Every structure is written in structure tokens, then in C-alpha cells.
Amino acid sequence: MELDERRISRVIIERFMEKLLDSVDLDVAIVGGGPAGLVAGRDLAMRGAKVAMFERKLSLGGGMWGGGMMFNEIVVQEEAKGILEEVGVRTVPQGDGYFSADSVEAVSTLISAATRAGLRVFNCVTAEDVVMREDRVIGLVITWTPVEMSGLHVDPLAIRSRFVIDATGHDINVVRVVERKVPGRLFTPTGVAEGEKSLWCHRAEQLTLENTREVFPGLYVAGMSANATFGGPRMGPIFGGMLLSGRKAASMIWEALGG
Ligand code: 48F
């Protein structure tokens, strides 16, 4: 077979445009492709929601690749290991309810499971703003990350979504945008993002799950973003809370979608 460069370009352009056009109107837009976003995306896609993920970096996986201090192993507790095992990640018992997993295997398998379940992924795309109507988040304003990085003066595009999940981790980038637009009106005790507290694994893991909820009409927080929004501590390289939080966000939104 003689290969034709034009044919290759045409296929890539057409396939990408199909995916993008079909994602202008979504049930759920997830910002951030770390462990929480990936589990939420997989669960929602498996249930049949039209869900897309926008990740500013080239690779998905967020902070999970590097385990703890770049020692590429992660720890999960008993309650969460089922989520890893369900997608085929091998876990190793370490006694007393602790389990370890290879972080590279964990991230790559979660990515594969989520995309194969039907999650559309737009990597190298940054959510720079939200679309709001009548005090509700109804979509995202997106741009290519290289545009943002280079400071080019280019207008973004907007997509609609019935729900948005901020799964951007410590930075709570979507929550920060909403906080600026409607000062003092987030569903937190003070109406603004409470900010994350210092490291306390046990409390942080419990609170991540409790804090996974709607923070403004149409906007949910999941993963580390939940604690940074509602004032929970950080937890370091234990990842069970992230996985369980993604699952909880997906269930809550699926119910809200009437599923
Ligand atoms: O940080 P990240 O892995 O979030 P997570 O799922 O997990 C947190 C853990 O990795 C770790 C921890 C657990 O012990 O504390 O930190 O809550 O992934 C967040 C992703 O969001 C992307 C970012 O590049 C990363 O991959 N991101 C952040 N802001 C934006 C974004 C944005 N504005 N648009 C698109 N992606």
C-alpha cells in the first residue's frame, strides 16, 4: 500500500472535528484529568452520560504518575482498592488495610478504562472560564493550552454542559473563576473557597468524600479540589479518597441528570 500524507491529515482532521462538534453540548464537562476526574468520567460514560474531559496538559493523570515524591508507587486503603481492581490495576496487600499499586500502571489503566467507556478527552485544552446564566454554571470557555501559555491574543470557544466538575486538584481553577464572578456566593461556610489545610491523611481522606458536592448551581467539586474548596486538609500520596470522590461526584450528577 502506498501511503498518502493528505489522506492521513484528512482522517485526523475529520475524526477530531467529529469529536469536538459532538462535544459542544454535553451532559457533563469535567475539568482536569487526575484520578478523581478519570473515575468520574468513566462512571458517567459507563452509565450513558455524554461526558467530556478537558485537560490542560498533554498527558492525563495529574499528580498520580509520580506516586509520593516521584517514588512511583501509590497507597490506597481497603475501601477504595475495588475501584482500581475493577479496571484491572493490580494491588498488593501491605497489611492492616493498606494496599499499594504501581502508579504508572494505575494511571495508564484508569485512562484506558475511562476512554474505552466512552469518555471523550480533549488534552492540551484549558478551561479558562465558565459560561453562566441566571446564577448557574451552564458551560465552559475553552482554549488551547499553548495559546494560554504563549499569551496569544486569541478568543476562546464555549461549550454548553448541564453540569461541570472541577477536578483541577489543589488549584481549584474553575471554582476560583466562579468565586470571582459571584463573590461570597459559593455553598461553603464563608461563601468563598476555604483553601486547603495542612497535611493530615486520615482526616483528609474522610473529608474529601464529604466535601464532594455541588459548590454552586451546576458546578461540582471532586478530588483534591473538594478539600481545597471546603477547607479540608491535604493528604499526600494516598489516593483512595480521590477515586471514591470521583465515584461519588458521578453518582450525584447522574441522579441530578435524572438517570
Ligand atoms: O492534581 P490532580 O491529580 O487532581 P485530583 O484528581 O488528584 C489529586 C492528587 O493527584 C494529589 C493528591 C492526592 O493525594 O493530593 O494531588 O484531585 O489533577 C488535576 C488536573 O487538572 C488539570 C491539571 O493539569 C491536572 O492534570 N487542570 C488544572 N487546571 C485546569 C486543568 C484547567 N483550567 N483546565 C484544564 N485542566
py3Dmol code that shows the C-alpha trace and the ligand (Angstrom):
import py3Dmol

protein = """\
ATOM      1  CA  MET A   1       0.000   0.000   0.000  1.00  0.00           C
ATOM      2  CA  GLU A   2       1.334   3.403  -0.915  1.00  0.00           C
ATOM      3  CA  LEU A   3       0.758   5.893   1.871  1.00  0.00           C
ATOM      4  CA  ASP A   4      -0.632   9.336   1.104  1.00  0.00           C
ATOM      5  CA  GLU A   5       0.108  12.168   3.543  1.00  0.00           C
ATOM      6  CA  ARG A   6      -3.052  14.018   2.552  1.00  0.00           C
ATOM      7  CA  ARG A   7      -5.212  11.024   3.457  1.00  0.00           C
ATOM      8  CA  ILE A   8      -3.613  10.815   6.901  1.00  0.00           C
ATOM      9  CA  SER A   9      -4.191  14.524   7.537  1.00  0.00           C
ATOM     10  CA  ARG A  10      -7.788  14.281   6.340  1.00  0.00           C
ATOM     11  CA  VAL A  11      -8.564  11.373   8.664  1.00  0.00           C
ATOM     12  CA  ILE A  12      -7.112  13.143  11.696  1.00  0.00           C
ATOM     13  CA  ILE A  13      -8.875  16.419  10.980  1.00  0.00           C
ATOM     14  CA  GLU A  14     -12.229  14.786  10.258  1.00  0.00           C
ATOM     15  CA  ARG A  15     -12.130  12.489  13.278  1.00  0.00           C
ATOM     16  CA  PHE A  16     -11.135  15.279  15.640  1.00  0.00           C
ATOM     17  CA  MET A  17     -13.806  17.636  14.300  1.00  0.00           C
ATOM     18  CA  GLU A  18     -16.489  14.972  14.724  1.00  0.00           C
ATOM     19  CA  LYS A  19     -15.448  14.552  18.346  1.00  0.00           C
ATOM     20  CA  LEU A  20     -15.299  18.289  19.008  1.00  0.00           C
ATOM     21  CA  LEU A  21     -18.580  19.092  17.262  1.00  0.00           C
ATOM     22  CA  ASP A  22     -20.319  16.366  19.202  1.00  0.00           C
ATOM     23  CA  SER A  23     -18.991  17.857  22.455  1.00  0.00           C
ATOM     24  CA  VAL A  24     -20.330  21.387  22.077  1.00  0.00           C
ATOM     25  CA  ASP A  25     -23.401  20.281  24.043  1.00  0.00           C
ATOM     26  CA  LEU A  26     -22.710  17.923  26.921  1.00  0.00           C
ATOM     27  CA  ASP A  27     -24.334  16.394  29.959  1.00  0.00           C
ATOM     28  CA  VAL A  28     -21.134  16.718  31.956  1.00  0.00           C
ATOM     29  CA  ALA A  29     -17.870  18.583  31.362  1.00  0.00           C
ATOM     30  CA  ILE A  30     -15.000  17.512  33.585  1.00  0.00           C
ATOM     31  CA  VAL A  31     -12.088  19.892  34.018  1.00  0.00           C
ATOM     32  CA  GLY A  32      -8.910  18.061  34.972  1.00  0.00           C
ATOM     33  CA  GLY A  33      -7.757  14.548  34.165  1.00  0.00           C
ATOM     34  CA  GLY A  34      -6.316  13.434  37.507  1.00  0.00           C
ATOM     35  CA  PRO A  35      -7.543  10.331  39.337  1.00  0.00           C
ATOM     36  CA  ALA A  36     -10.785  11.945  40.567  1.00  0.00           C
ATOM     37  CA  GLY A  37     -11.734  13.244  37.128  1.00  0.00           C
ATOM     38  CA  LEU A  38     -10.870   9.952  35.455  1.00  0.00           C
ATOM     39  CA  VAL A  39     -13.058   7.869  37.781  1.00  0.00           C
ATOM     40  CA  ALA A  40     -15.935  10.352  37.477  1.00  0.00           C
ATOM     41  CA  GLY A  41     -15.561  10.351  33.687  1.00  0.00           C
ATOM     42  CA  ARG A  42     -15.513   6.587  33.417  1.00  0.00           C
ATOM     43  CA  ASP A  43     -18.504   6.105  35.713  1.00  0.00           C
ATOM     44  CA  LEU A  44     -20.594   8.711  33.894  1.00  0.00           C
ATOM     45  CA  ALA A  45     -19.653   7.381  30.459  1.00  0.00           C
ATOM     46  CA  MET A  46     -20.482   3.823  31.535  1.00  0.00           C
ATOM     47  CA  ARG A  47     -23.926   4.971  32.662  1.00  0.00           C
ATOM     48  CA  GLY A  48     -24.543   6.552  29.276  1.00  0.00           C
ATOM     49  CA  ALA A  49     -23.954  10.247  30.005  1.00  0.00           C
ATOM     50  CA  LYS A  50     -22.480  12.443  27.289  1.00  0.00           C
ATOM     51  CA  VAL A  51     -19.319  13.420  29.094  1.00  0.00           C
ATOM     52  CA  ALA A  52     -16.060  15.050  28.049  1.00  0.00           C
ATOM     53  CA  MET A  53     -12.872  15.865  29.886  1.00  0.00           C
ATOM     54  CA  PHE A  54     -10.727  18.943  29.306  1.00  0.00           C
ATOM     55  CA  GLU A  55      -7.143  18.584  30.458  1.00  0.00           C
ATOM     56  CA  ARG A  56      -4.661  21.394  30.094  1.00  0.00           C
ATOM     57  CA  LYS A  57      -1.607  19.139  29.836  1.00  0.00           C
ATOM     58  CA  LEU A  58      -0.602  16.779  27.043  1.00  0.00           C
ATOM     59  CA  SER A  59      -0.982  13.743  29.324  1.00  0.00           C
ATOM     60  CA  LEU A  60      -3.845  12.861  31.614  1.00  0.00           C
ATOM     61  CA  GLY A  61      -3.169  11.551  35.096  1.00  0.00           C
ATOM     62  CA  GLY A  62      -2.494  14.700  37.098  1.00  0.00           C
ATOM     63  CA  GLY A  63      -0.480  14.076  40.227  1.00  0.00           C
ATOM     64  CA  MET A  64      -0.741  10.295  40.230  1.00  0.00           C
ATOM     65  CA  TRP A  65       2.173   9.395  37.946  1.00  0.00           C
ATOM     66  CA  GLY A  66       4.772  10.406  40.489  1.00  0.00           C
ATOM     67  CA  GLY A  67       3.406   8.468  43.488  1.00  0.00           C
ATOM     68  CA  GLY A  68       4.996  10.118  46.517  1.00  0.00           C
ATOM     69  CA  MET A  69       7.992  12.379  45.834  1.00  0.00           C
ATOM     70  CA  MET A  70       8.467  10.636  42.479  1.00  0.00           C
ATOM     71  CA  PHE A  71       8.684   7.190  44.116  1.00  0.00           C
ATOM     72  CA  ASN A  72       6.216   5.779  41.622  1.00  0.00           C
ATOM     73  CA  GLU A  73       4.092   3.701  43.965  1.00  0.00           C
ATOM     74  CA  ILE A  74       0.767   4.747  45.445  1.00  0.00           C
ATOM     75  CA  VAL A  75      -1.135   3.639  48.528  1.00  0.00           C
ATOM     76  CA  VAL A  76      -4.877   3.057  48.714  1.00  0.00           C
ATOM     77  CA  GLN A  77      -6.978   1.936  51.619  1.00  0.00           C
ATOM     78  CA  GLU A  78      -9.285  -1.096  51.706  1.00  0.00           C
ATOM     79  CA  GLU A  79     -12.427   0.928  50.859  1.00  0.00           C
ATOM     80  CA  ALA A  80     -11.014   2.170  47.555  1.00  0.00           C
ATOM     81  CA  LYS A  81      -8.973  -0.697  46.193  1.00  0.00           C
ATOM     82  CA  GLY A  82     -12.050  -2.152  44.461  1.00  0.00           C
ATOM     83  CA  ILE A  83     -12.096   0.800  42.061  1.00  0.00           C
ATOM     84  CA  LEU A  84      -8.543   0.036  40.958  1.00  0.00           C
ATOM     85  CA  GLU A  85      -9.206  -3.692  40.728  1.00  0.00           C
ATOM     86  CA  GLU A  86     -12.402  -3.199  38.774  1.00  0.00           C
ATOM     87  CA  VAL A  87     -10.398  -1.612  35.922  1.00  0.00           C
ATOM     88  CA  GLY A  88      -7.616  -4.185  36.164  1.00  0.00           C
ATOM     89  CA  VAL A  89      -4.959  -2.440  38.270  1.00  0.00           C
ATOM     90  CA  ARG A  90      -3.063  -4.945  40.387  1.00  0.00           C
ATOM     91  CA  THR A  91      -2.943  -4.081  44.100  1.00  0.00           C
ATOM     92  CA  VAL A  92      -0.555  -5.554  46.642  1.00  0.00           C
ATOM     93  CA  PRO A  93      -1.680  -6.021  50.271  1.00  0.00           C
ATOM     94  CA  GLN A  94       0.629  -4.277  52.709  1.00  0.00           C
ATOM     95  CA  GLY A  95      -1.160  -5.324  55.904  1.00  0.00           C
ATOM     96  CA  ASP A  96      -3.672  -3.557  58.179  1.00  0.00           C
ATOM     97  CA  GLY A  97      -5.905  -2.486  55.265  1.00  0.00           C
ATOM     98  CA  TYR A  98      -3.190  -0.711  53.260  1.00  0.00           C
ATOM     99  CA  PHE A  99      -2.650  -1.652  49.614  1.00  0.00           C
ATOM    100  CA  SER A 100      -0.054  -0.444  47.149  1.00  0.00           C
ATOM    101  CA  ALA A 101      -0.100  -0.173  43.371  1.00  0.00           C
ATOM    102  CA  ASP A 102       2.390   0.845  40.720  1.00  0.00           C
ATOM    103  CA  SER A 103       1.427   4.448  39.950  1.00  0.00           C
ATOM    104  CA  VAL A 104       2.237   4.167  36.247  1.00  0.00           C
ATOM    105  CA  GLU A 105       0.059   1.057  35.928  1.00  0.00           C
ATOM    106  CA  ALA A 106      -2.700   2.743  37.945  1.00  0.00           C
ATOM    107  CA  VAL A 107      -2.816   5.929  35.868  1.00  0.00           C
ATOM    108  CA  SER A 108      -2.447   4.317  32.468  1.00  0.00           C
ATOM    109  CA  THR A 109      -5.118   1.721  33.264  1.00  0.00           C
ATOM    110  CA  LEU A 110      -7.553   4.325  34.608  1.00  0.00           C
ATOM    111  CA  ILE A 111      -7.049   6.414  31.456  1.00  0.00           C
ATOM    112  CA  SER A 112      -7.608   3.401  29.259  1.00  0.00           C
ATOM    113  CA  ALA A 113     -10.719   2.336  31.199  1.00  0.00           C
ATOM    114  CA  ALA A 114     -12.223   5.820  31.050  1.00  0.00           C
ATOM    115  CA  THR A 115     -11.641   6.386  27.341  1.00  0.00           C
ATOM    116  CA  ARG A 116     -12.837   2.891  26.444  1.00  0.00           C
ATOM    117  CA  ALA A 117     -16.000   3.515  28.462  1.00  0.00           C
ATOM    118  CA  GLY A 118     -16.740   6.440  26.143  1.00  0.00           C
ATOM    119  CA  LEU A 119     -15.220   9.458  27.880  1.00  0.00           C
ATOM    120  CA  ARG A 120     -14.172  11.981  25.218  1.00  0.00           C
ATOM    121  CA  VAL A 121     -10.886  13.588  26.097  1.00  0.00           C
ATOM    122  CA  PHE A 122      -9.573  16.943  24.939  1.00  0.00           C
ATOM    123  CA  ASN A 123      -5.998  17.191  26.099  1.00  0.00           C
ATOM    124  CA  CYS A 124      -3.912  20.344  25.714  1.00  0.00           C
ATOM    125  CA  VAL A 125      -7.154  22.262  26.297  1.00  0.00           C
ATOM    126  CA  THR A 126      -7.529  24.669  29.212  1.00  0.00           C
ATOM    127  CA  ALA A 127     -10.843  25.679  30.751  1.00  0.00           C
ATOM    128  CA  GLU A 128     -10.188  29.357  31.234  1.00  0.00           C
ATOM    129  CA  ASP A 129     -13.671  30.497  32.234  1.00  0.00           C
ATOM    130  CA  VAL A 130     -17.244  29.320  32.750  1.00  0.00           C
ATOM    131  CA  VAL A 131     -20.465  30.185  30.952  1.00  0.00           C
ATOM    132  CA  MET A 132     -23.169  31.331  33.398  1.00  0.00           C
ATOM    133  CA  ARG A 133     -26.858  32.171  33.079  1.00  0.00           C
ATOM    134  CA  GLU A 134     -29.237  33.128  35.842  1.00  0.00           C
ATOM    135  CA  ASP A 135     -26.879  32.157  38.618  1.00  0.00           C
ATOM    136  CA  ARG A 136     -25.993  28.775  37.219  1.00  0.00           C
ATOM    137  CA  VAL A 137     -22.895  27.388  35.573  1.00  0.00           C
ATOM    138  CA  ILE A 138     -24.005  26.115  32.173  1.00  0.00           C
ATOM    139  CA  GLY A 139     -20.748  25.513  30.375  1.00  0.00           C
ATOM    140  CA  LEU A 140     -17.079  26.222  29.885  1.00  0.00           C
ATOM    141  CA  VAL A 141     -14.909  28.615  27.963  1.00  0.00           C
ATOM    142  CA  ILE A 142     -12.021  26.666  26.494  1.00  0.00           C
ATOM    143  CA  THR A 143      -8.811  27.416  24.672  1.00  0.00           C
ATOM    144  CA  TRP A 144      -5.686  25.571  23.551  1.00  0.00           C
ATOM    145  CA  THR A 145      -3.164  25.482  26.387  1.00  0.00           C
ATOM    146  CA  PRO A 146      -0.343  26.673  24.073  1.00  0.00           C
ATOM    147  CA  VAL A 147      -2.426  29.773  23.318  1.00  0.00           C
ATOM    148  CA  GLU A 148      -2.693  30.490  27.023  1.00  0.00           C
ATOM    149  CA  MET A 149       0.988  29.709  27.632  1.00  0.00           C
ATOM    150  CA  SER A 150       2.211  31.953  24.860  1.00  0.00           C
ATOM    151  CA  GLY A 151      -0.145  34.787  25.770  1.00  0.00           C
ATOM    152  CA  LEU A 152      -1.504  34.997  22.226  1.00  0.00           C
ATOM    153  CA  HIS A 153      -4.454  37.311  21.857  1.00  0.00           C
ATOM    154  CA  VAL A 154      -6.941  34.724  20.575  1.00  0.00           C
ATOM    155  CA  ASP A 155     -10.585  34.450  21.556  1.00  0.00           C
ATOM    156  CA  PRO A 156     -11.644  31.125  23.042  1.00  0.00           C
ATOM    157  CA  LEU A 157     -14.627  28.885  22.235  1.00  0.00           C
ATOM    158  CA  ALA A 158     -17.506  27.960  24.529  1.00  0.00           C
ATOM    159  CA  ILE A 159     -19.292  24.681  25.151  1.00  0.00           C
ATOM    160  CA  ARG A 160     -22.561  24.012  26.976  1.00  0.00           C
ATOM    161  CA  SER A 161     -22.870  21.423  29.700  1.00  0.00           C
ATOM    162  CA  ARG A 162     -25.650  20.608  32.126  1.00  0.00           C
ATOM    163  CA  PHE A 163     -23.059  20.039  34.842  1.00  0.00           C
ATOM    164  CA  VAL A 164     -19.396  20.897  35.270  1.00  0.00           C
ATOM    165  CA  ILE A 165     -16.982  19.117  37.608  1.00  0.00           C
ATOM    166  CA  ASP A 166     -13.959  20.998  38.910  1.00  0.00           C
ATOM    167  CA  ALA A 167     -11.404  18.185  39.241  1.00  0.00           C
ATOM    168  CA  THR A 168      -8.430  20.525  38.911  1.00  0.00           C
ATOM    169  CA  GLY A 169      -6.821  19.470  42.199  1.00  0.00           C
ATOM    170  CA  HIS A 170      -5.120  21.859  44.600  1.00  0.00           C
ATOM    171  CA  ASP A 171      -5.595  24.882  42.313  1.00  0.00           C
ATOM    172  CA  ILE A 172      -9.444  24.734  42.091  1.00  0.00           C
ATOM    173  CA  ASN A 173      -9.216  26.674  38.869  1.00  0.00           C
ATOM    174  CA  VAL A 174     -12.920  26.541  37.972  1.00  0.00           C
ATOM    175  CA  VAL A 175     -14.095  27.331  41.498  1.00  0.00           C
ATOM    176  CA  ARG A 176     -11.755  30.345  41.555  1.00  0.00           C
ATOM    177  CA  VAL A 177     -13.324  31.684  38.371  1.00  0.00           C
ATOM    178  CA  VAL A 178     -16.869  31.349  39.773  1.00  0.00           C
ATOM    179  CA  GLU A 179     -15.782  32.857  43.074  1.00  0.00           C
ATOM    180  CA  ARG A 180     -14.607  35.974  41.232  1.00  0.00           C
ATOM    181  CA  LYS A 181     -17.849  36.268  39.275  1.00  0.00           C
ATOM    182  CA  VAL A 182     -20.255  35.850  42.196  1.00  0.00           C
ATOM    183  CA  PRO A 183     -18.267  36.905  45.264  1.00  0.00           C
ATOM    184  CA  GLY A 184     -19.381  35.335  48.529  1.00  0.00           C
ATOM    185  CA  ARG A 185     -21.956  33.016  46.964  1.00  0.00           C
ATOM    186  CA  LEU A 186     -20.316  29.595  46.903  1.00  0.00           C
ATOM    187  CA  PHE A 187     -22.011  26.903  49.055  1.00  0.00           C
ATOM    188  CA  THR A 188     -19.127  26.983  51.550  1.00  0.00           C
ATOM    189  CA  PRO A 189     -19.340  28.236  55.147  1.00  0.00           C
ATOM    190  CA  THR A 190     -17.864  31.626  54.183  1.00  0.00           C
ATOM    191  CA  GLY A 191     -19.218  31.810  50.633  1.00  0.00           C
ATOM    192  CA  VAL A 192     -15.697  31.732  49.205  1.00  0.00           C
ATOM    193  CA  ALA A 193     -13.179  28.906  48.733  1.00  0.00           C
ATOM    194  CA  GLU A 194     -11.919  27.952  52.187  1.00  0.00           C
ATOM    195  CA  GLY A 195      -8.473  26.843  50.995  1.00  0.00           C
ATOM    196  CA  GLU A 196      -6.763  23.567  51.853  1.00  0.00           C
ATOM    197  CA  LYS A 197      -5.338  22.890  55.302  1.00  0.00           C
ATOM    198  CA  SER A 198      -2.021  21.224  56.130  1.00  0.00           C
ATOM    199  CA  LEU A 199      -1.427  17.535  55.583  1.00  0.00           C
ATOM    200  CA  TRP A 200      -3.461  15.037  57.657  1.00  0.00           C
ATOM    201  CA  CYS A 201      -4.052  11.804  55.732  1.00  0.00           C
ATOM    202  CA  HIS A 202      -6.810  10.277  57.817  1.00  0.00           C
ATOM    203  CA  ARG A 203      -8.990  13.362  58.149  1.00  0.00           C
ATOM    204  CA  ALA A 204      -8.292  14.441  54.576  1.00  0.00           C
ATOM    205  CA  GLU A 205      -9.429  11.153  53.101  1.00  0.00           C
ATOM    206  CA  GLN A 206     -12.715  11.274  55.038  1.00  0.00           C
ATOM    207  CA  LEU A 207     -13.318  14.916  54.211  1.00  0.00           C
ATOM    208  CA  THR A 208     -12.563  14.534  50.506  1.00  0.00           C
ATOM    209  CA  LEU A 209     -15.607  12.350  50.270  1.00  0.00           C
ATOM    210  CA  GLU A 210     -17.825  14.556  52.431  1.00  0.00           C
ATOM    211  CA  ASN A 211     -16.728  17.649  50.520  1.00  0.00           C
ATOM    212  CA  THR A 212     -17.513  16.139  47.123  1.00  0.00           C
ATOM    213  CA  ARG A 213     -20.667  18.023  46.225  1.00  0.00           C
ATOM    214  CA  GLU A 214     -22.214  20.942  44.432  1.00  0.00           C
ATOM    215  CA  VAL A 215     -20.459  24.206  45.246  1.00  0.00           C
ATOM    216  CA  PHE A 216     -22.584  26.453  43.038  1.00  0.00           C
ATOM    217  CA  PRO A 217     -25.609  25.547  40.878  1.00  0.00           C
ATOM    218  CA  GLY A 218     -24.278  23.402  38.049  1.00  0.00           C
ATOM    219  CA  LEU A 219     -20.748  23.100  39.464  1.00  0.00           C
ATOM    220  CA  TYR A 220     -19.459  20.120  41.487  1.00  0.00           C
ATOM    221  CA  VAL A 221     -16.058  19.636  43.069  1.00  0.00           C
ATOM    222  CA  ALA A 222     -14.247  16.281  43.167  1.00  0.00           C
ATOM    223  CA  GLY A 223     -10.860  15.068  44.385  1.00  0.00           C
ATOM    224  CA  MET A 224      -8.405  17.462  45.987  1.00  0.00           C
ATOM    225  CA  SER A 225     -10.482  20.294  44.634  1.00  0.00           C
ATOM    226  CA  ALA A 226     -13.256  19.295  47.091  1.00  0.00           C
ATOM    227  CA  ASN A 227     -10.957  19.779  50.072  1.00  0.00           C
ATOM    228  CA  ALA A 228      -9.392  22.961  48.744  1.00  0.00           C
ATOM    229  CA  THR A 229     -12.901  24.379  48.233  1.00  0.00           C
ATOM    230  CA  PHE A 230     -14.438  23.323  51.537  1.00  0.00           C
ATOM    231  CA  GLY A 231     -11.338  23.682  53.712  1.00  0.00           C
ATOM    232  CA  GLY A 232     -10.162  20.085  54.226  1.00  0.00           C
ATOM    233  CA  PRO A 233      -6.538  19.098  54.748  1.00  0.00           C
ATOM    234  CA  ARG A 234      -4.272  17.747  52.010  1.00  0.00           C
ATOM    235  CA  MET A 235      -3.495  14.036  52.162  1.00  0.00           C
ATOM    236  CA  GLY A 236      -0.276  13.302  50.314  1.00  0.00           C
ATOM    237  CA  PRO A 237       0.235  10.157  48.243  1.00  0.00           C
ATOM    238  CA  ILE A 238      -2.751   8.120  49.417  1.00  0.00           C
ATOM    239  CA  PHE A 239      -5.216   8.033  46.545  1.00  0.00           C
ATOM    240  CA  GLY A 240      -8.307   6.207  47.807  1.00  0.00           C
ATOM    241  CA  GLY A 241     -10.126   9.447  48.574  1.00  0.00           C
ATOM    242  CA  MET A 242      -9.530  10.702  45.026  1.00  0.00           C
ATOM    243  CA  LEU A 243     -11.008   7.559  43.485  1.00  0.00           C
ATOM    244  CA  LEU A 244     -14.005   7.434  45.841  1.00  0.00           C
ATOM    245  CA  SER A 245     -14.633  11.142  45.334  1.00  0.00           C
ATOM    246  CA  GLY A 246     -14.744  10.727  41.546  1.00  0.00           C
ATOM    247  CA  ARG A 247     -17.254   7.930  42.016  1.00  0.00           C
ATOM    248  CA  LYS A 248     -19.409   9.982  44.379  1.00  0.00           C
ATOM    249  CA  ALA A 249     -19.434  13.008  42.042  1.00  0.00           C
ATOM    250  CA  ALA A 250     -20.514  10.767  39.165  1.00  0.00           C
ATOM    251  CA  SER A 251     -23.360   9.229  41.207  1.00  0.00           C
ATOM    252  CA  MET A 252     -24.647  12.586  42.415  1.00  0.00           C
ATOM    253  CA  ILE A 253     -24.603  14.070  38.935  1.00  0.00           C
ATOM    254  CA  TRP A 254     -26.155  11.014  37.348  1.00  0.00           C
ATOM    255  CA  GLU A 255     -29.012  11.301  39.824  1.00  0.00           C
ATOM    256  CA  ALA A 256     -29.342  15.027  39.119  1.00  0.00           C
ATOM    257  CA  LEU A 257     -29.476  14.235  35.395  1.00  0.00           C
ATOM    258  CA  GLY A 258     -32.448  12.033  36.169  1.00  0.00           C
ATOM    259  CA  GLY A 259     -30.570   8.825  35.378  1.00  0.00           C
TER     260      GLY A 259
END
"""
ligand_1 = """\
36
48F
O -3.994 17.300 40.646
P -4.785 16.192 40.072
O -4.172 14.858 40.042
O -6.218 16.208 40.820
P -7.009 15.093 41.656
O -7.682 14.138 40.736
O -5.885 14.290 42.428
C -5.048 14.913 43.358
C -3.817 14.050 43.521
O -3.133 13.903 42.306
C -2.838 14.584 44.554
C -3.380 14.469 45.921
C -3.849 13.128 46.383
O -3.012 12.676 47.309
O -3.446 15.418 46.638
O -2.504 15.923 44.266
O -7.831 15.844 42.634
O -5.216 16.560 38.586
C -5.749 17.803 38.269
C -5.627 18.001 36.769
O -6.321 19.174 36.400
C -5.616 19.804 35.332
C -4.158 19.602 35.725
O -3.293 19.751 34.612
C -4.177 18.194 36.290
O -3.888 17.217 35.313
N -6.055 21.204 35.270
C -5.874 22.162 36.212
N -6.443 23.309 35.821
C -7.008 23.087 34.610
C -6.761 21.738 34.245
C -7.763 23.892 33.694
N -8.057 25.170 33.953
N -8.172 23.332 32.528
C -7.881 22.039 32.239
N -7.178 21.229 33.088
"""
view = py3Dmol.view(width=600, height=400)
view.addModel(protein, "pdb")
view.setStyle({"model": 0}, {"cartoon": {"style": "trace"}})
view.addModel(ligand_1, "xyz")
view.setStyle({"model": 1}, {"stick": {}})
view.zoomTo()
view.show()
